[in-house]
Amino acid sequence: MERRIVLFDDERRNHLLPLTFTRPVAEIRIGILTIAEKWQIMANTQPYYLTEEYLQVKFSNAPFGSEVVLVNGGICPDAQLAEAIRSLKTGEALVHDNIIVAGALSQTITRIPTINDFTTVKQYEPALLEVWFPWDIFRLNDEALQADYTLLTQGRKSNPISSTNTVLGHENVFIEEGARVECSFLNAQSGPIYIGSDAEVMEGCMIRGPFALGEHSTLKMGAKIYGPTTIGPHCKVGGEVNNSVFFAFSNKAHDGFIGNSVIGEWCNLGADTNNSNLKNNYAPVKLWRYTQKGFVNTGLQFCGLIMGDHSKCGINTMFNTGTVVGVCANIFGDGFPRNFIPCFSWGGAAGFTIHKPDKAFETAQIMMSRRNLPFTEADKQILLKVFELTAQYRNF
């Protein structure tokens, strides 16, 4: 029987909130691909998920009775790790720094695995590329992007690069079928540049790699991109972006600066939205952590904005250094809003009220319909659960 791959969430799922309120850990995008997409390519099979019960309605677990290989959803694959996992016998597990990396079982389970589920435990010594905290996504994006670039382009030939562009490091630029890049500056000397299928880089853009533009995404005219930056599929991005990751279906279509940030799915940043990524006194940045219910030191001098899915902000929004925005927040008005904005918040620096779910769902439905995608009952139930789980933080 063929063994199915199941990507499971462990304790890091809580450390990665608010991004994991609406997705399993393996659905996080880092580099060019999500972690799940990396495993799909490396293992040549569609993975399943083992995550929170309320998320399983959208992200299904493997059928009961299936022989499975459980793989930690926060760990990015490489060839050495993939081979070690393929070699696992039923009942064996790989462990690294007391964390389960992967394990083979004779049938599916419906809870997070523990060491006691396995008869044999083997230590895995090589270094791993893994995500524990939201800031790891942009901090490790350079390494992940370069690995994904090799994974996606090895043995393949790029589509021609238009002569209207100025290109440095031509050999490190890969243009997929249907992509359009004209009258722009591409500097791939400091890292590769990957342009996904049917994506467009409009005239006058300046890109310094490493950089990835996902399929069907658009880089607006005159954009300035400093790598390592990833813009996921179906996004529209303009202005200035530095070392940031946009997951998918999100827009920052106008001028403004976003740096050292992570933007979830179905977000929209109004014209001239800016975030600070460096404190005036150059001190390490503190960031809200749901596990601590307070702010913790990231140890990073540069840390900008973490924004959960379906959140929006109006024109001229100014985000402080190290701001965390939850799911389905709607932010507007002048001044700097607080640097922890709970899920389903409505308002800005002048104060917040509750963003009622029916209003948030109406906006989500309109935005998703513009991309010819439905706002499903599963989407609605997940967001209602998030609203319930985060009530304690909305003490307006």
Buried (B, 14 or more C-beta within 10 A) or exposed (E): EEBBBBBBBBEBBEBBBBBBBBBBBBBBBBBBBBBBBBBBBBBEBEBBBBBBEBBBBBBEBBEEEBBBBBBBBBBBBBEEBBEBBEEBEBBBBBBBEEBBBBBBBEEBBEEBBEEEBBEEBBEBEEEBBBBBBBBBBBBBBBBBBBBBBEBBBEEEEBBEBBEEBEBBBEEBBBBBEBBEBBBBBBBBEBBBBBBBBBBBBBEBBBBBBBBBBBBBBBBBEBBBBBBBBBBBBBBBBBBBBBBBBBBBBBBBBBBBBBBBBBBBBBBBBBBBBBBBBBBEEEEEBBBBBBEEEEBEEBEBBBBBBBBBBBBBBBEBBBBBBBBBBBBBBBBBBEEBBBBBBBBBBBBBBEEBEBBEBEBBBEBBBEBBEEEEBEBEEBBBBBBBBBBEBBEEBBEE
